[in-house]
Amino acid sequence: MLTGARVEDQLRGRTLRLDGISRHFGALRALDGVHIELHAGEVHALMGENGAGKSTLIRILAGLERPDAGSILLDGVPVPLGQPAAARAAGLRFIHQELHPVPALSVGENMLLDHPYPHRFGLVDWAALNKIAASALARLGLDHLDPRGPMSALGSGDQMLVRIAASLIGGGAWLYVMDEPTAALTTTESERLFAVMAELVQQGAAILYVSHRMGEVMRLADRITVLRDGVHIATRARAATDVDRVIADMTGRDLGGLFPARAAPAGQAIVLQAEALSSPGLVRADFDLRAGEVLGLAGLSGSGRGALLRAVLGDGPRTGRLTLGGQEVGRSPADTWAQGIAYVPRERRAQGLIMGRTIAENVALPYLTQFARAGVFLHDHRQRQLAQDLGERVRLKAASVSQACAELSGGNQQKVLFARALAGRPRVLLLDEPTRGVDIGARFDLYRLIESLRSEGVSIVLASSDLPELLGLSDRVGVMRDGVLTEILPASGLTEAGLLARFYHGQEMQA
Amino acid sequence: MTASLRRYGGVLGMVAIVAFFALSLPDTFLTARNLLNITQQVSMLAVVAATMTVVMVMGDFDLSVGAMASLAGVVAGVLFVQGWPVPLAVGAALAVGLVGGLLNGILVSFVGILPFVATLATLTIFSGTAFIISDGRTIFGRDIPASFSGFARDGLALGMVDGRSLALPNLTLVALGVVALVWVVLEHTSYGRRLYAIGGNREAARLAGIRVVQLRFSAFAFTAVGAAMAGLMTASRVASANPTQGDGLMLTGIAAVFLGMTLTRDGQPRVLASLAGVMVLGVLDNGLTQMRVDSYLREVMVGLIILTSVGVSALSQRRR
């Protein structure tokens, strides 16, 4: 194994050049003559709306797809195209939001899966294996991870860090392609990742960073490349650009402020009231929610934001008092949906959509009885009409409501979940990370939808790890820590920094 | 090309099988009498496969249907011996099916045992019970009332052919009725739509307000009552009841649903596709028997055909 210093010498000055990369799918132009240079020692952000060509570019880099035209040069030497092994040999490593660890094995075993295990007397030498893993972890300052511990005990953030550390074993890796790495991470986990990224760049690596999160990109990137409709729009140094410039490059239009102007709250009547509400992950929360109000829930992941939403939804056992318009709230999702509480879950694939079924079926799912003759026999026409109407309301882009959800983009899938939540004219809307992994155009639409629902008097609880989103949409923000709703503050006058300080209050400030 | 082969490959395969038998057995295979005979031969299997589809839609399955069919037949037979009138004995046998199904439902949905394990256990329980109450003997002859065994021999008269009357067998009518009922329930009611939603994504369905536990519970009852009915049909057809005569229905029933799944566009269980699967197996069995193919060899061939069609379907799906 190479020592840190020698790796640095070797890497210094490495460049990967993508030259005139084009890829067409029939008439669709996924990439058209894209030209990008990636230098060792830089964080290079790649931005663009969904469908701009980022994923295709990544697949070409990984050798999973062959471009129709163009070449990839490593320090001037062509890299064979369409061969994953060649990409690996060129020192490229890919970090996705969806990792596929082997949870039953230890951290160290997971790290050495691609390598021959060290042997001694014909048997696996566990001590040596753990030592190799530990030294890779130590190089990135990841001393909190134990190679002997089970992989299944780690959160997705730590699993990602383990993956990165594993890439150091055997040497050769210098260019990390990170696709939406923070989408599933908490703030703390993201900060750890950022520290590791800085360490990698320090050691001479390059990072191609793909993210929808503008704040991260502005903070981390040295240079920013924007793609739009498969065309390379611009590569600018971070210092020579700003958020508005990047958004304009991405969209070709001025969004005129991402967040809508907010009307005064529609009413003062209390709709939902919780007293000492407790559930797994939530400790004695007291709050009320007024008509036409957005209550934001802020906190680190695991702080109880999602648990509070699930307690209101009736998912799992709960204690304490919870009333909707003076009536006790039901204790199962079936009951609460019927009472007018609607829910957009955090994981649209695992918890949200029935991917193989149509948009219309997914929208009508919680209210099948209401859209059936005699409550039993399906009324397909009415269901489709409902999905059609709500689809327009949420600005869903689909060929037809009979399309399967699996065929939609992430943003449009999220819009189907919103359409479902609106199908029963809810009084209370529970939103868990509603714009996670959603491109900026769809995000723009969803923000306007949330504001328009609010102005109609719908009460909304919004749990989000995206602080600008929380502050831009909420009337009040509840701060959560370790399952406790510590305080509820008016959103006006709160800042991201102020919120972050409240999350960490009483804890050691991380990185 | 691949897509249309996948879409219509199963249908083409069916046509090929029928054409093969029609050419090999020119005088006997494609006759009205033989075709009606096939519908009667497969009627028990059709009932089991149709009701099995109900649980398979949710991604579950029920291994206890064969044992339940045997048990229901034996229960009716034992009650006949004790002099119960036919309608009461039949009702009691169906009630045993309902109770067995509710037991499966409780184990799978309320207790949370995997369907494979739960229904494997109830399979042996049902089977053992059938042996206990019948004392391991076959009930036949005068113990079986003529009105019960006569049901399977009768049918809806269709007219005379070659001087012999031709009838649509009662058992075929029962099977058609069950298939139609399951079709309405699965394709045209909110209940069926919910079952498909559970099969698609159980967690998402639950969070969208679907009562997953109750629905799984009830669906298992459906399947077991269907199995009991098939057991009674078998007993009526052979005018006897023994504690193993329905056992074969389980594997063939599941095989028929799997065969059917290769015919649907989205690869999901659909009751009409299951019926098509039943017909494929029924036609094969009938044709190969007429060609005097050895019954053990027949089993091997049926197994190979199931593997081929499911395998081709899986491979073409992977290539998409």
Contacts between the chains, C-beta under 8 A, distances in Angstrom:
chain1	res1	chain2	res2	distance
A	313	B	207	7.2
A	315	B	206	7.8
A	315	B	207	6.6
A	332	B	211	7.2
A	333	B	206	6.2
A	333	B	207	5.6
A	333	B	208	7.2
A	333	B	209	4.8
A	333	B	210	7.9
A	334	B	209	4.5
A	334	B	210	6.7
A	334	B	211	4.8
A	336	B	209	7.3
A	337	B	208	7.1
A	337	B	209	3.3
A	338	B	209	7.0
A	343	B	207	6.3
A	343	B	208	7.9
A	345	B	204	7.5
A	345	B	207	5.4
A	350	B	201	7.6
A	350	B	203	6.2
A	350	B	204	7.3
A	351	B	203	5.4
A	351	B	204	5.4
A	351	B	207	5.4
A	352	B	204	5.4
A	352	B	207	7.6
A	353	B	201	7.0
A	353	B	204	6.1
A	354	B	196	7.8
A	354	B	197	5.1
A	354	B	200	3.5
A	354	B	201	4.8
A	354	B	204	5.9
A	354	B	205	6.8
A	355	B	200	6.9
A	355	B	201	6.9
A	356	B	200	5.3
A	356	B	266	5.9
A	356	B	268	7.2
A	357	B	196	6.8
A	357	B	197	6.8
A	357	B	200	5.5
A	361	B	193	6.7
A	361	B	196	8.0
A	361	B	197	7.4
A	365	B	197	5.8
A	365	B	205	7.2
A	365	B	208	4.7
A	365	B	209	7.7
A	365	B	210	7.0
A	366	B	208	4.8
A	366	B	209	4.1
A	366	B	210	7.6
A	368	B	190	3.7
A	368	B	193	5.6
A	368	B	194	6.4
A	369	B	190	5.5
A	372	B	189	7.2
A	372	B	190	4.6
A	375	B	190	7.2
A	376	B	189	5.1
A	376	B	190	6.1
A	376	B	191	7.1
A	377	B	188	5.7
A	377	B	189	5.8
A	377	B	190	7.9
A	378	B	188	5.4
A	378	B	189	6.3
A	378	B	190	6.1
A	378	B	193	6.2
A	404	B	266	8.0
A	420	B	208	6.8
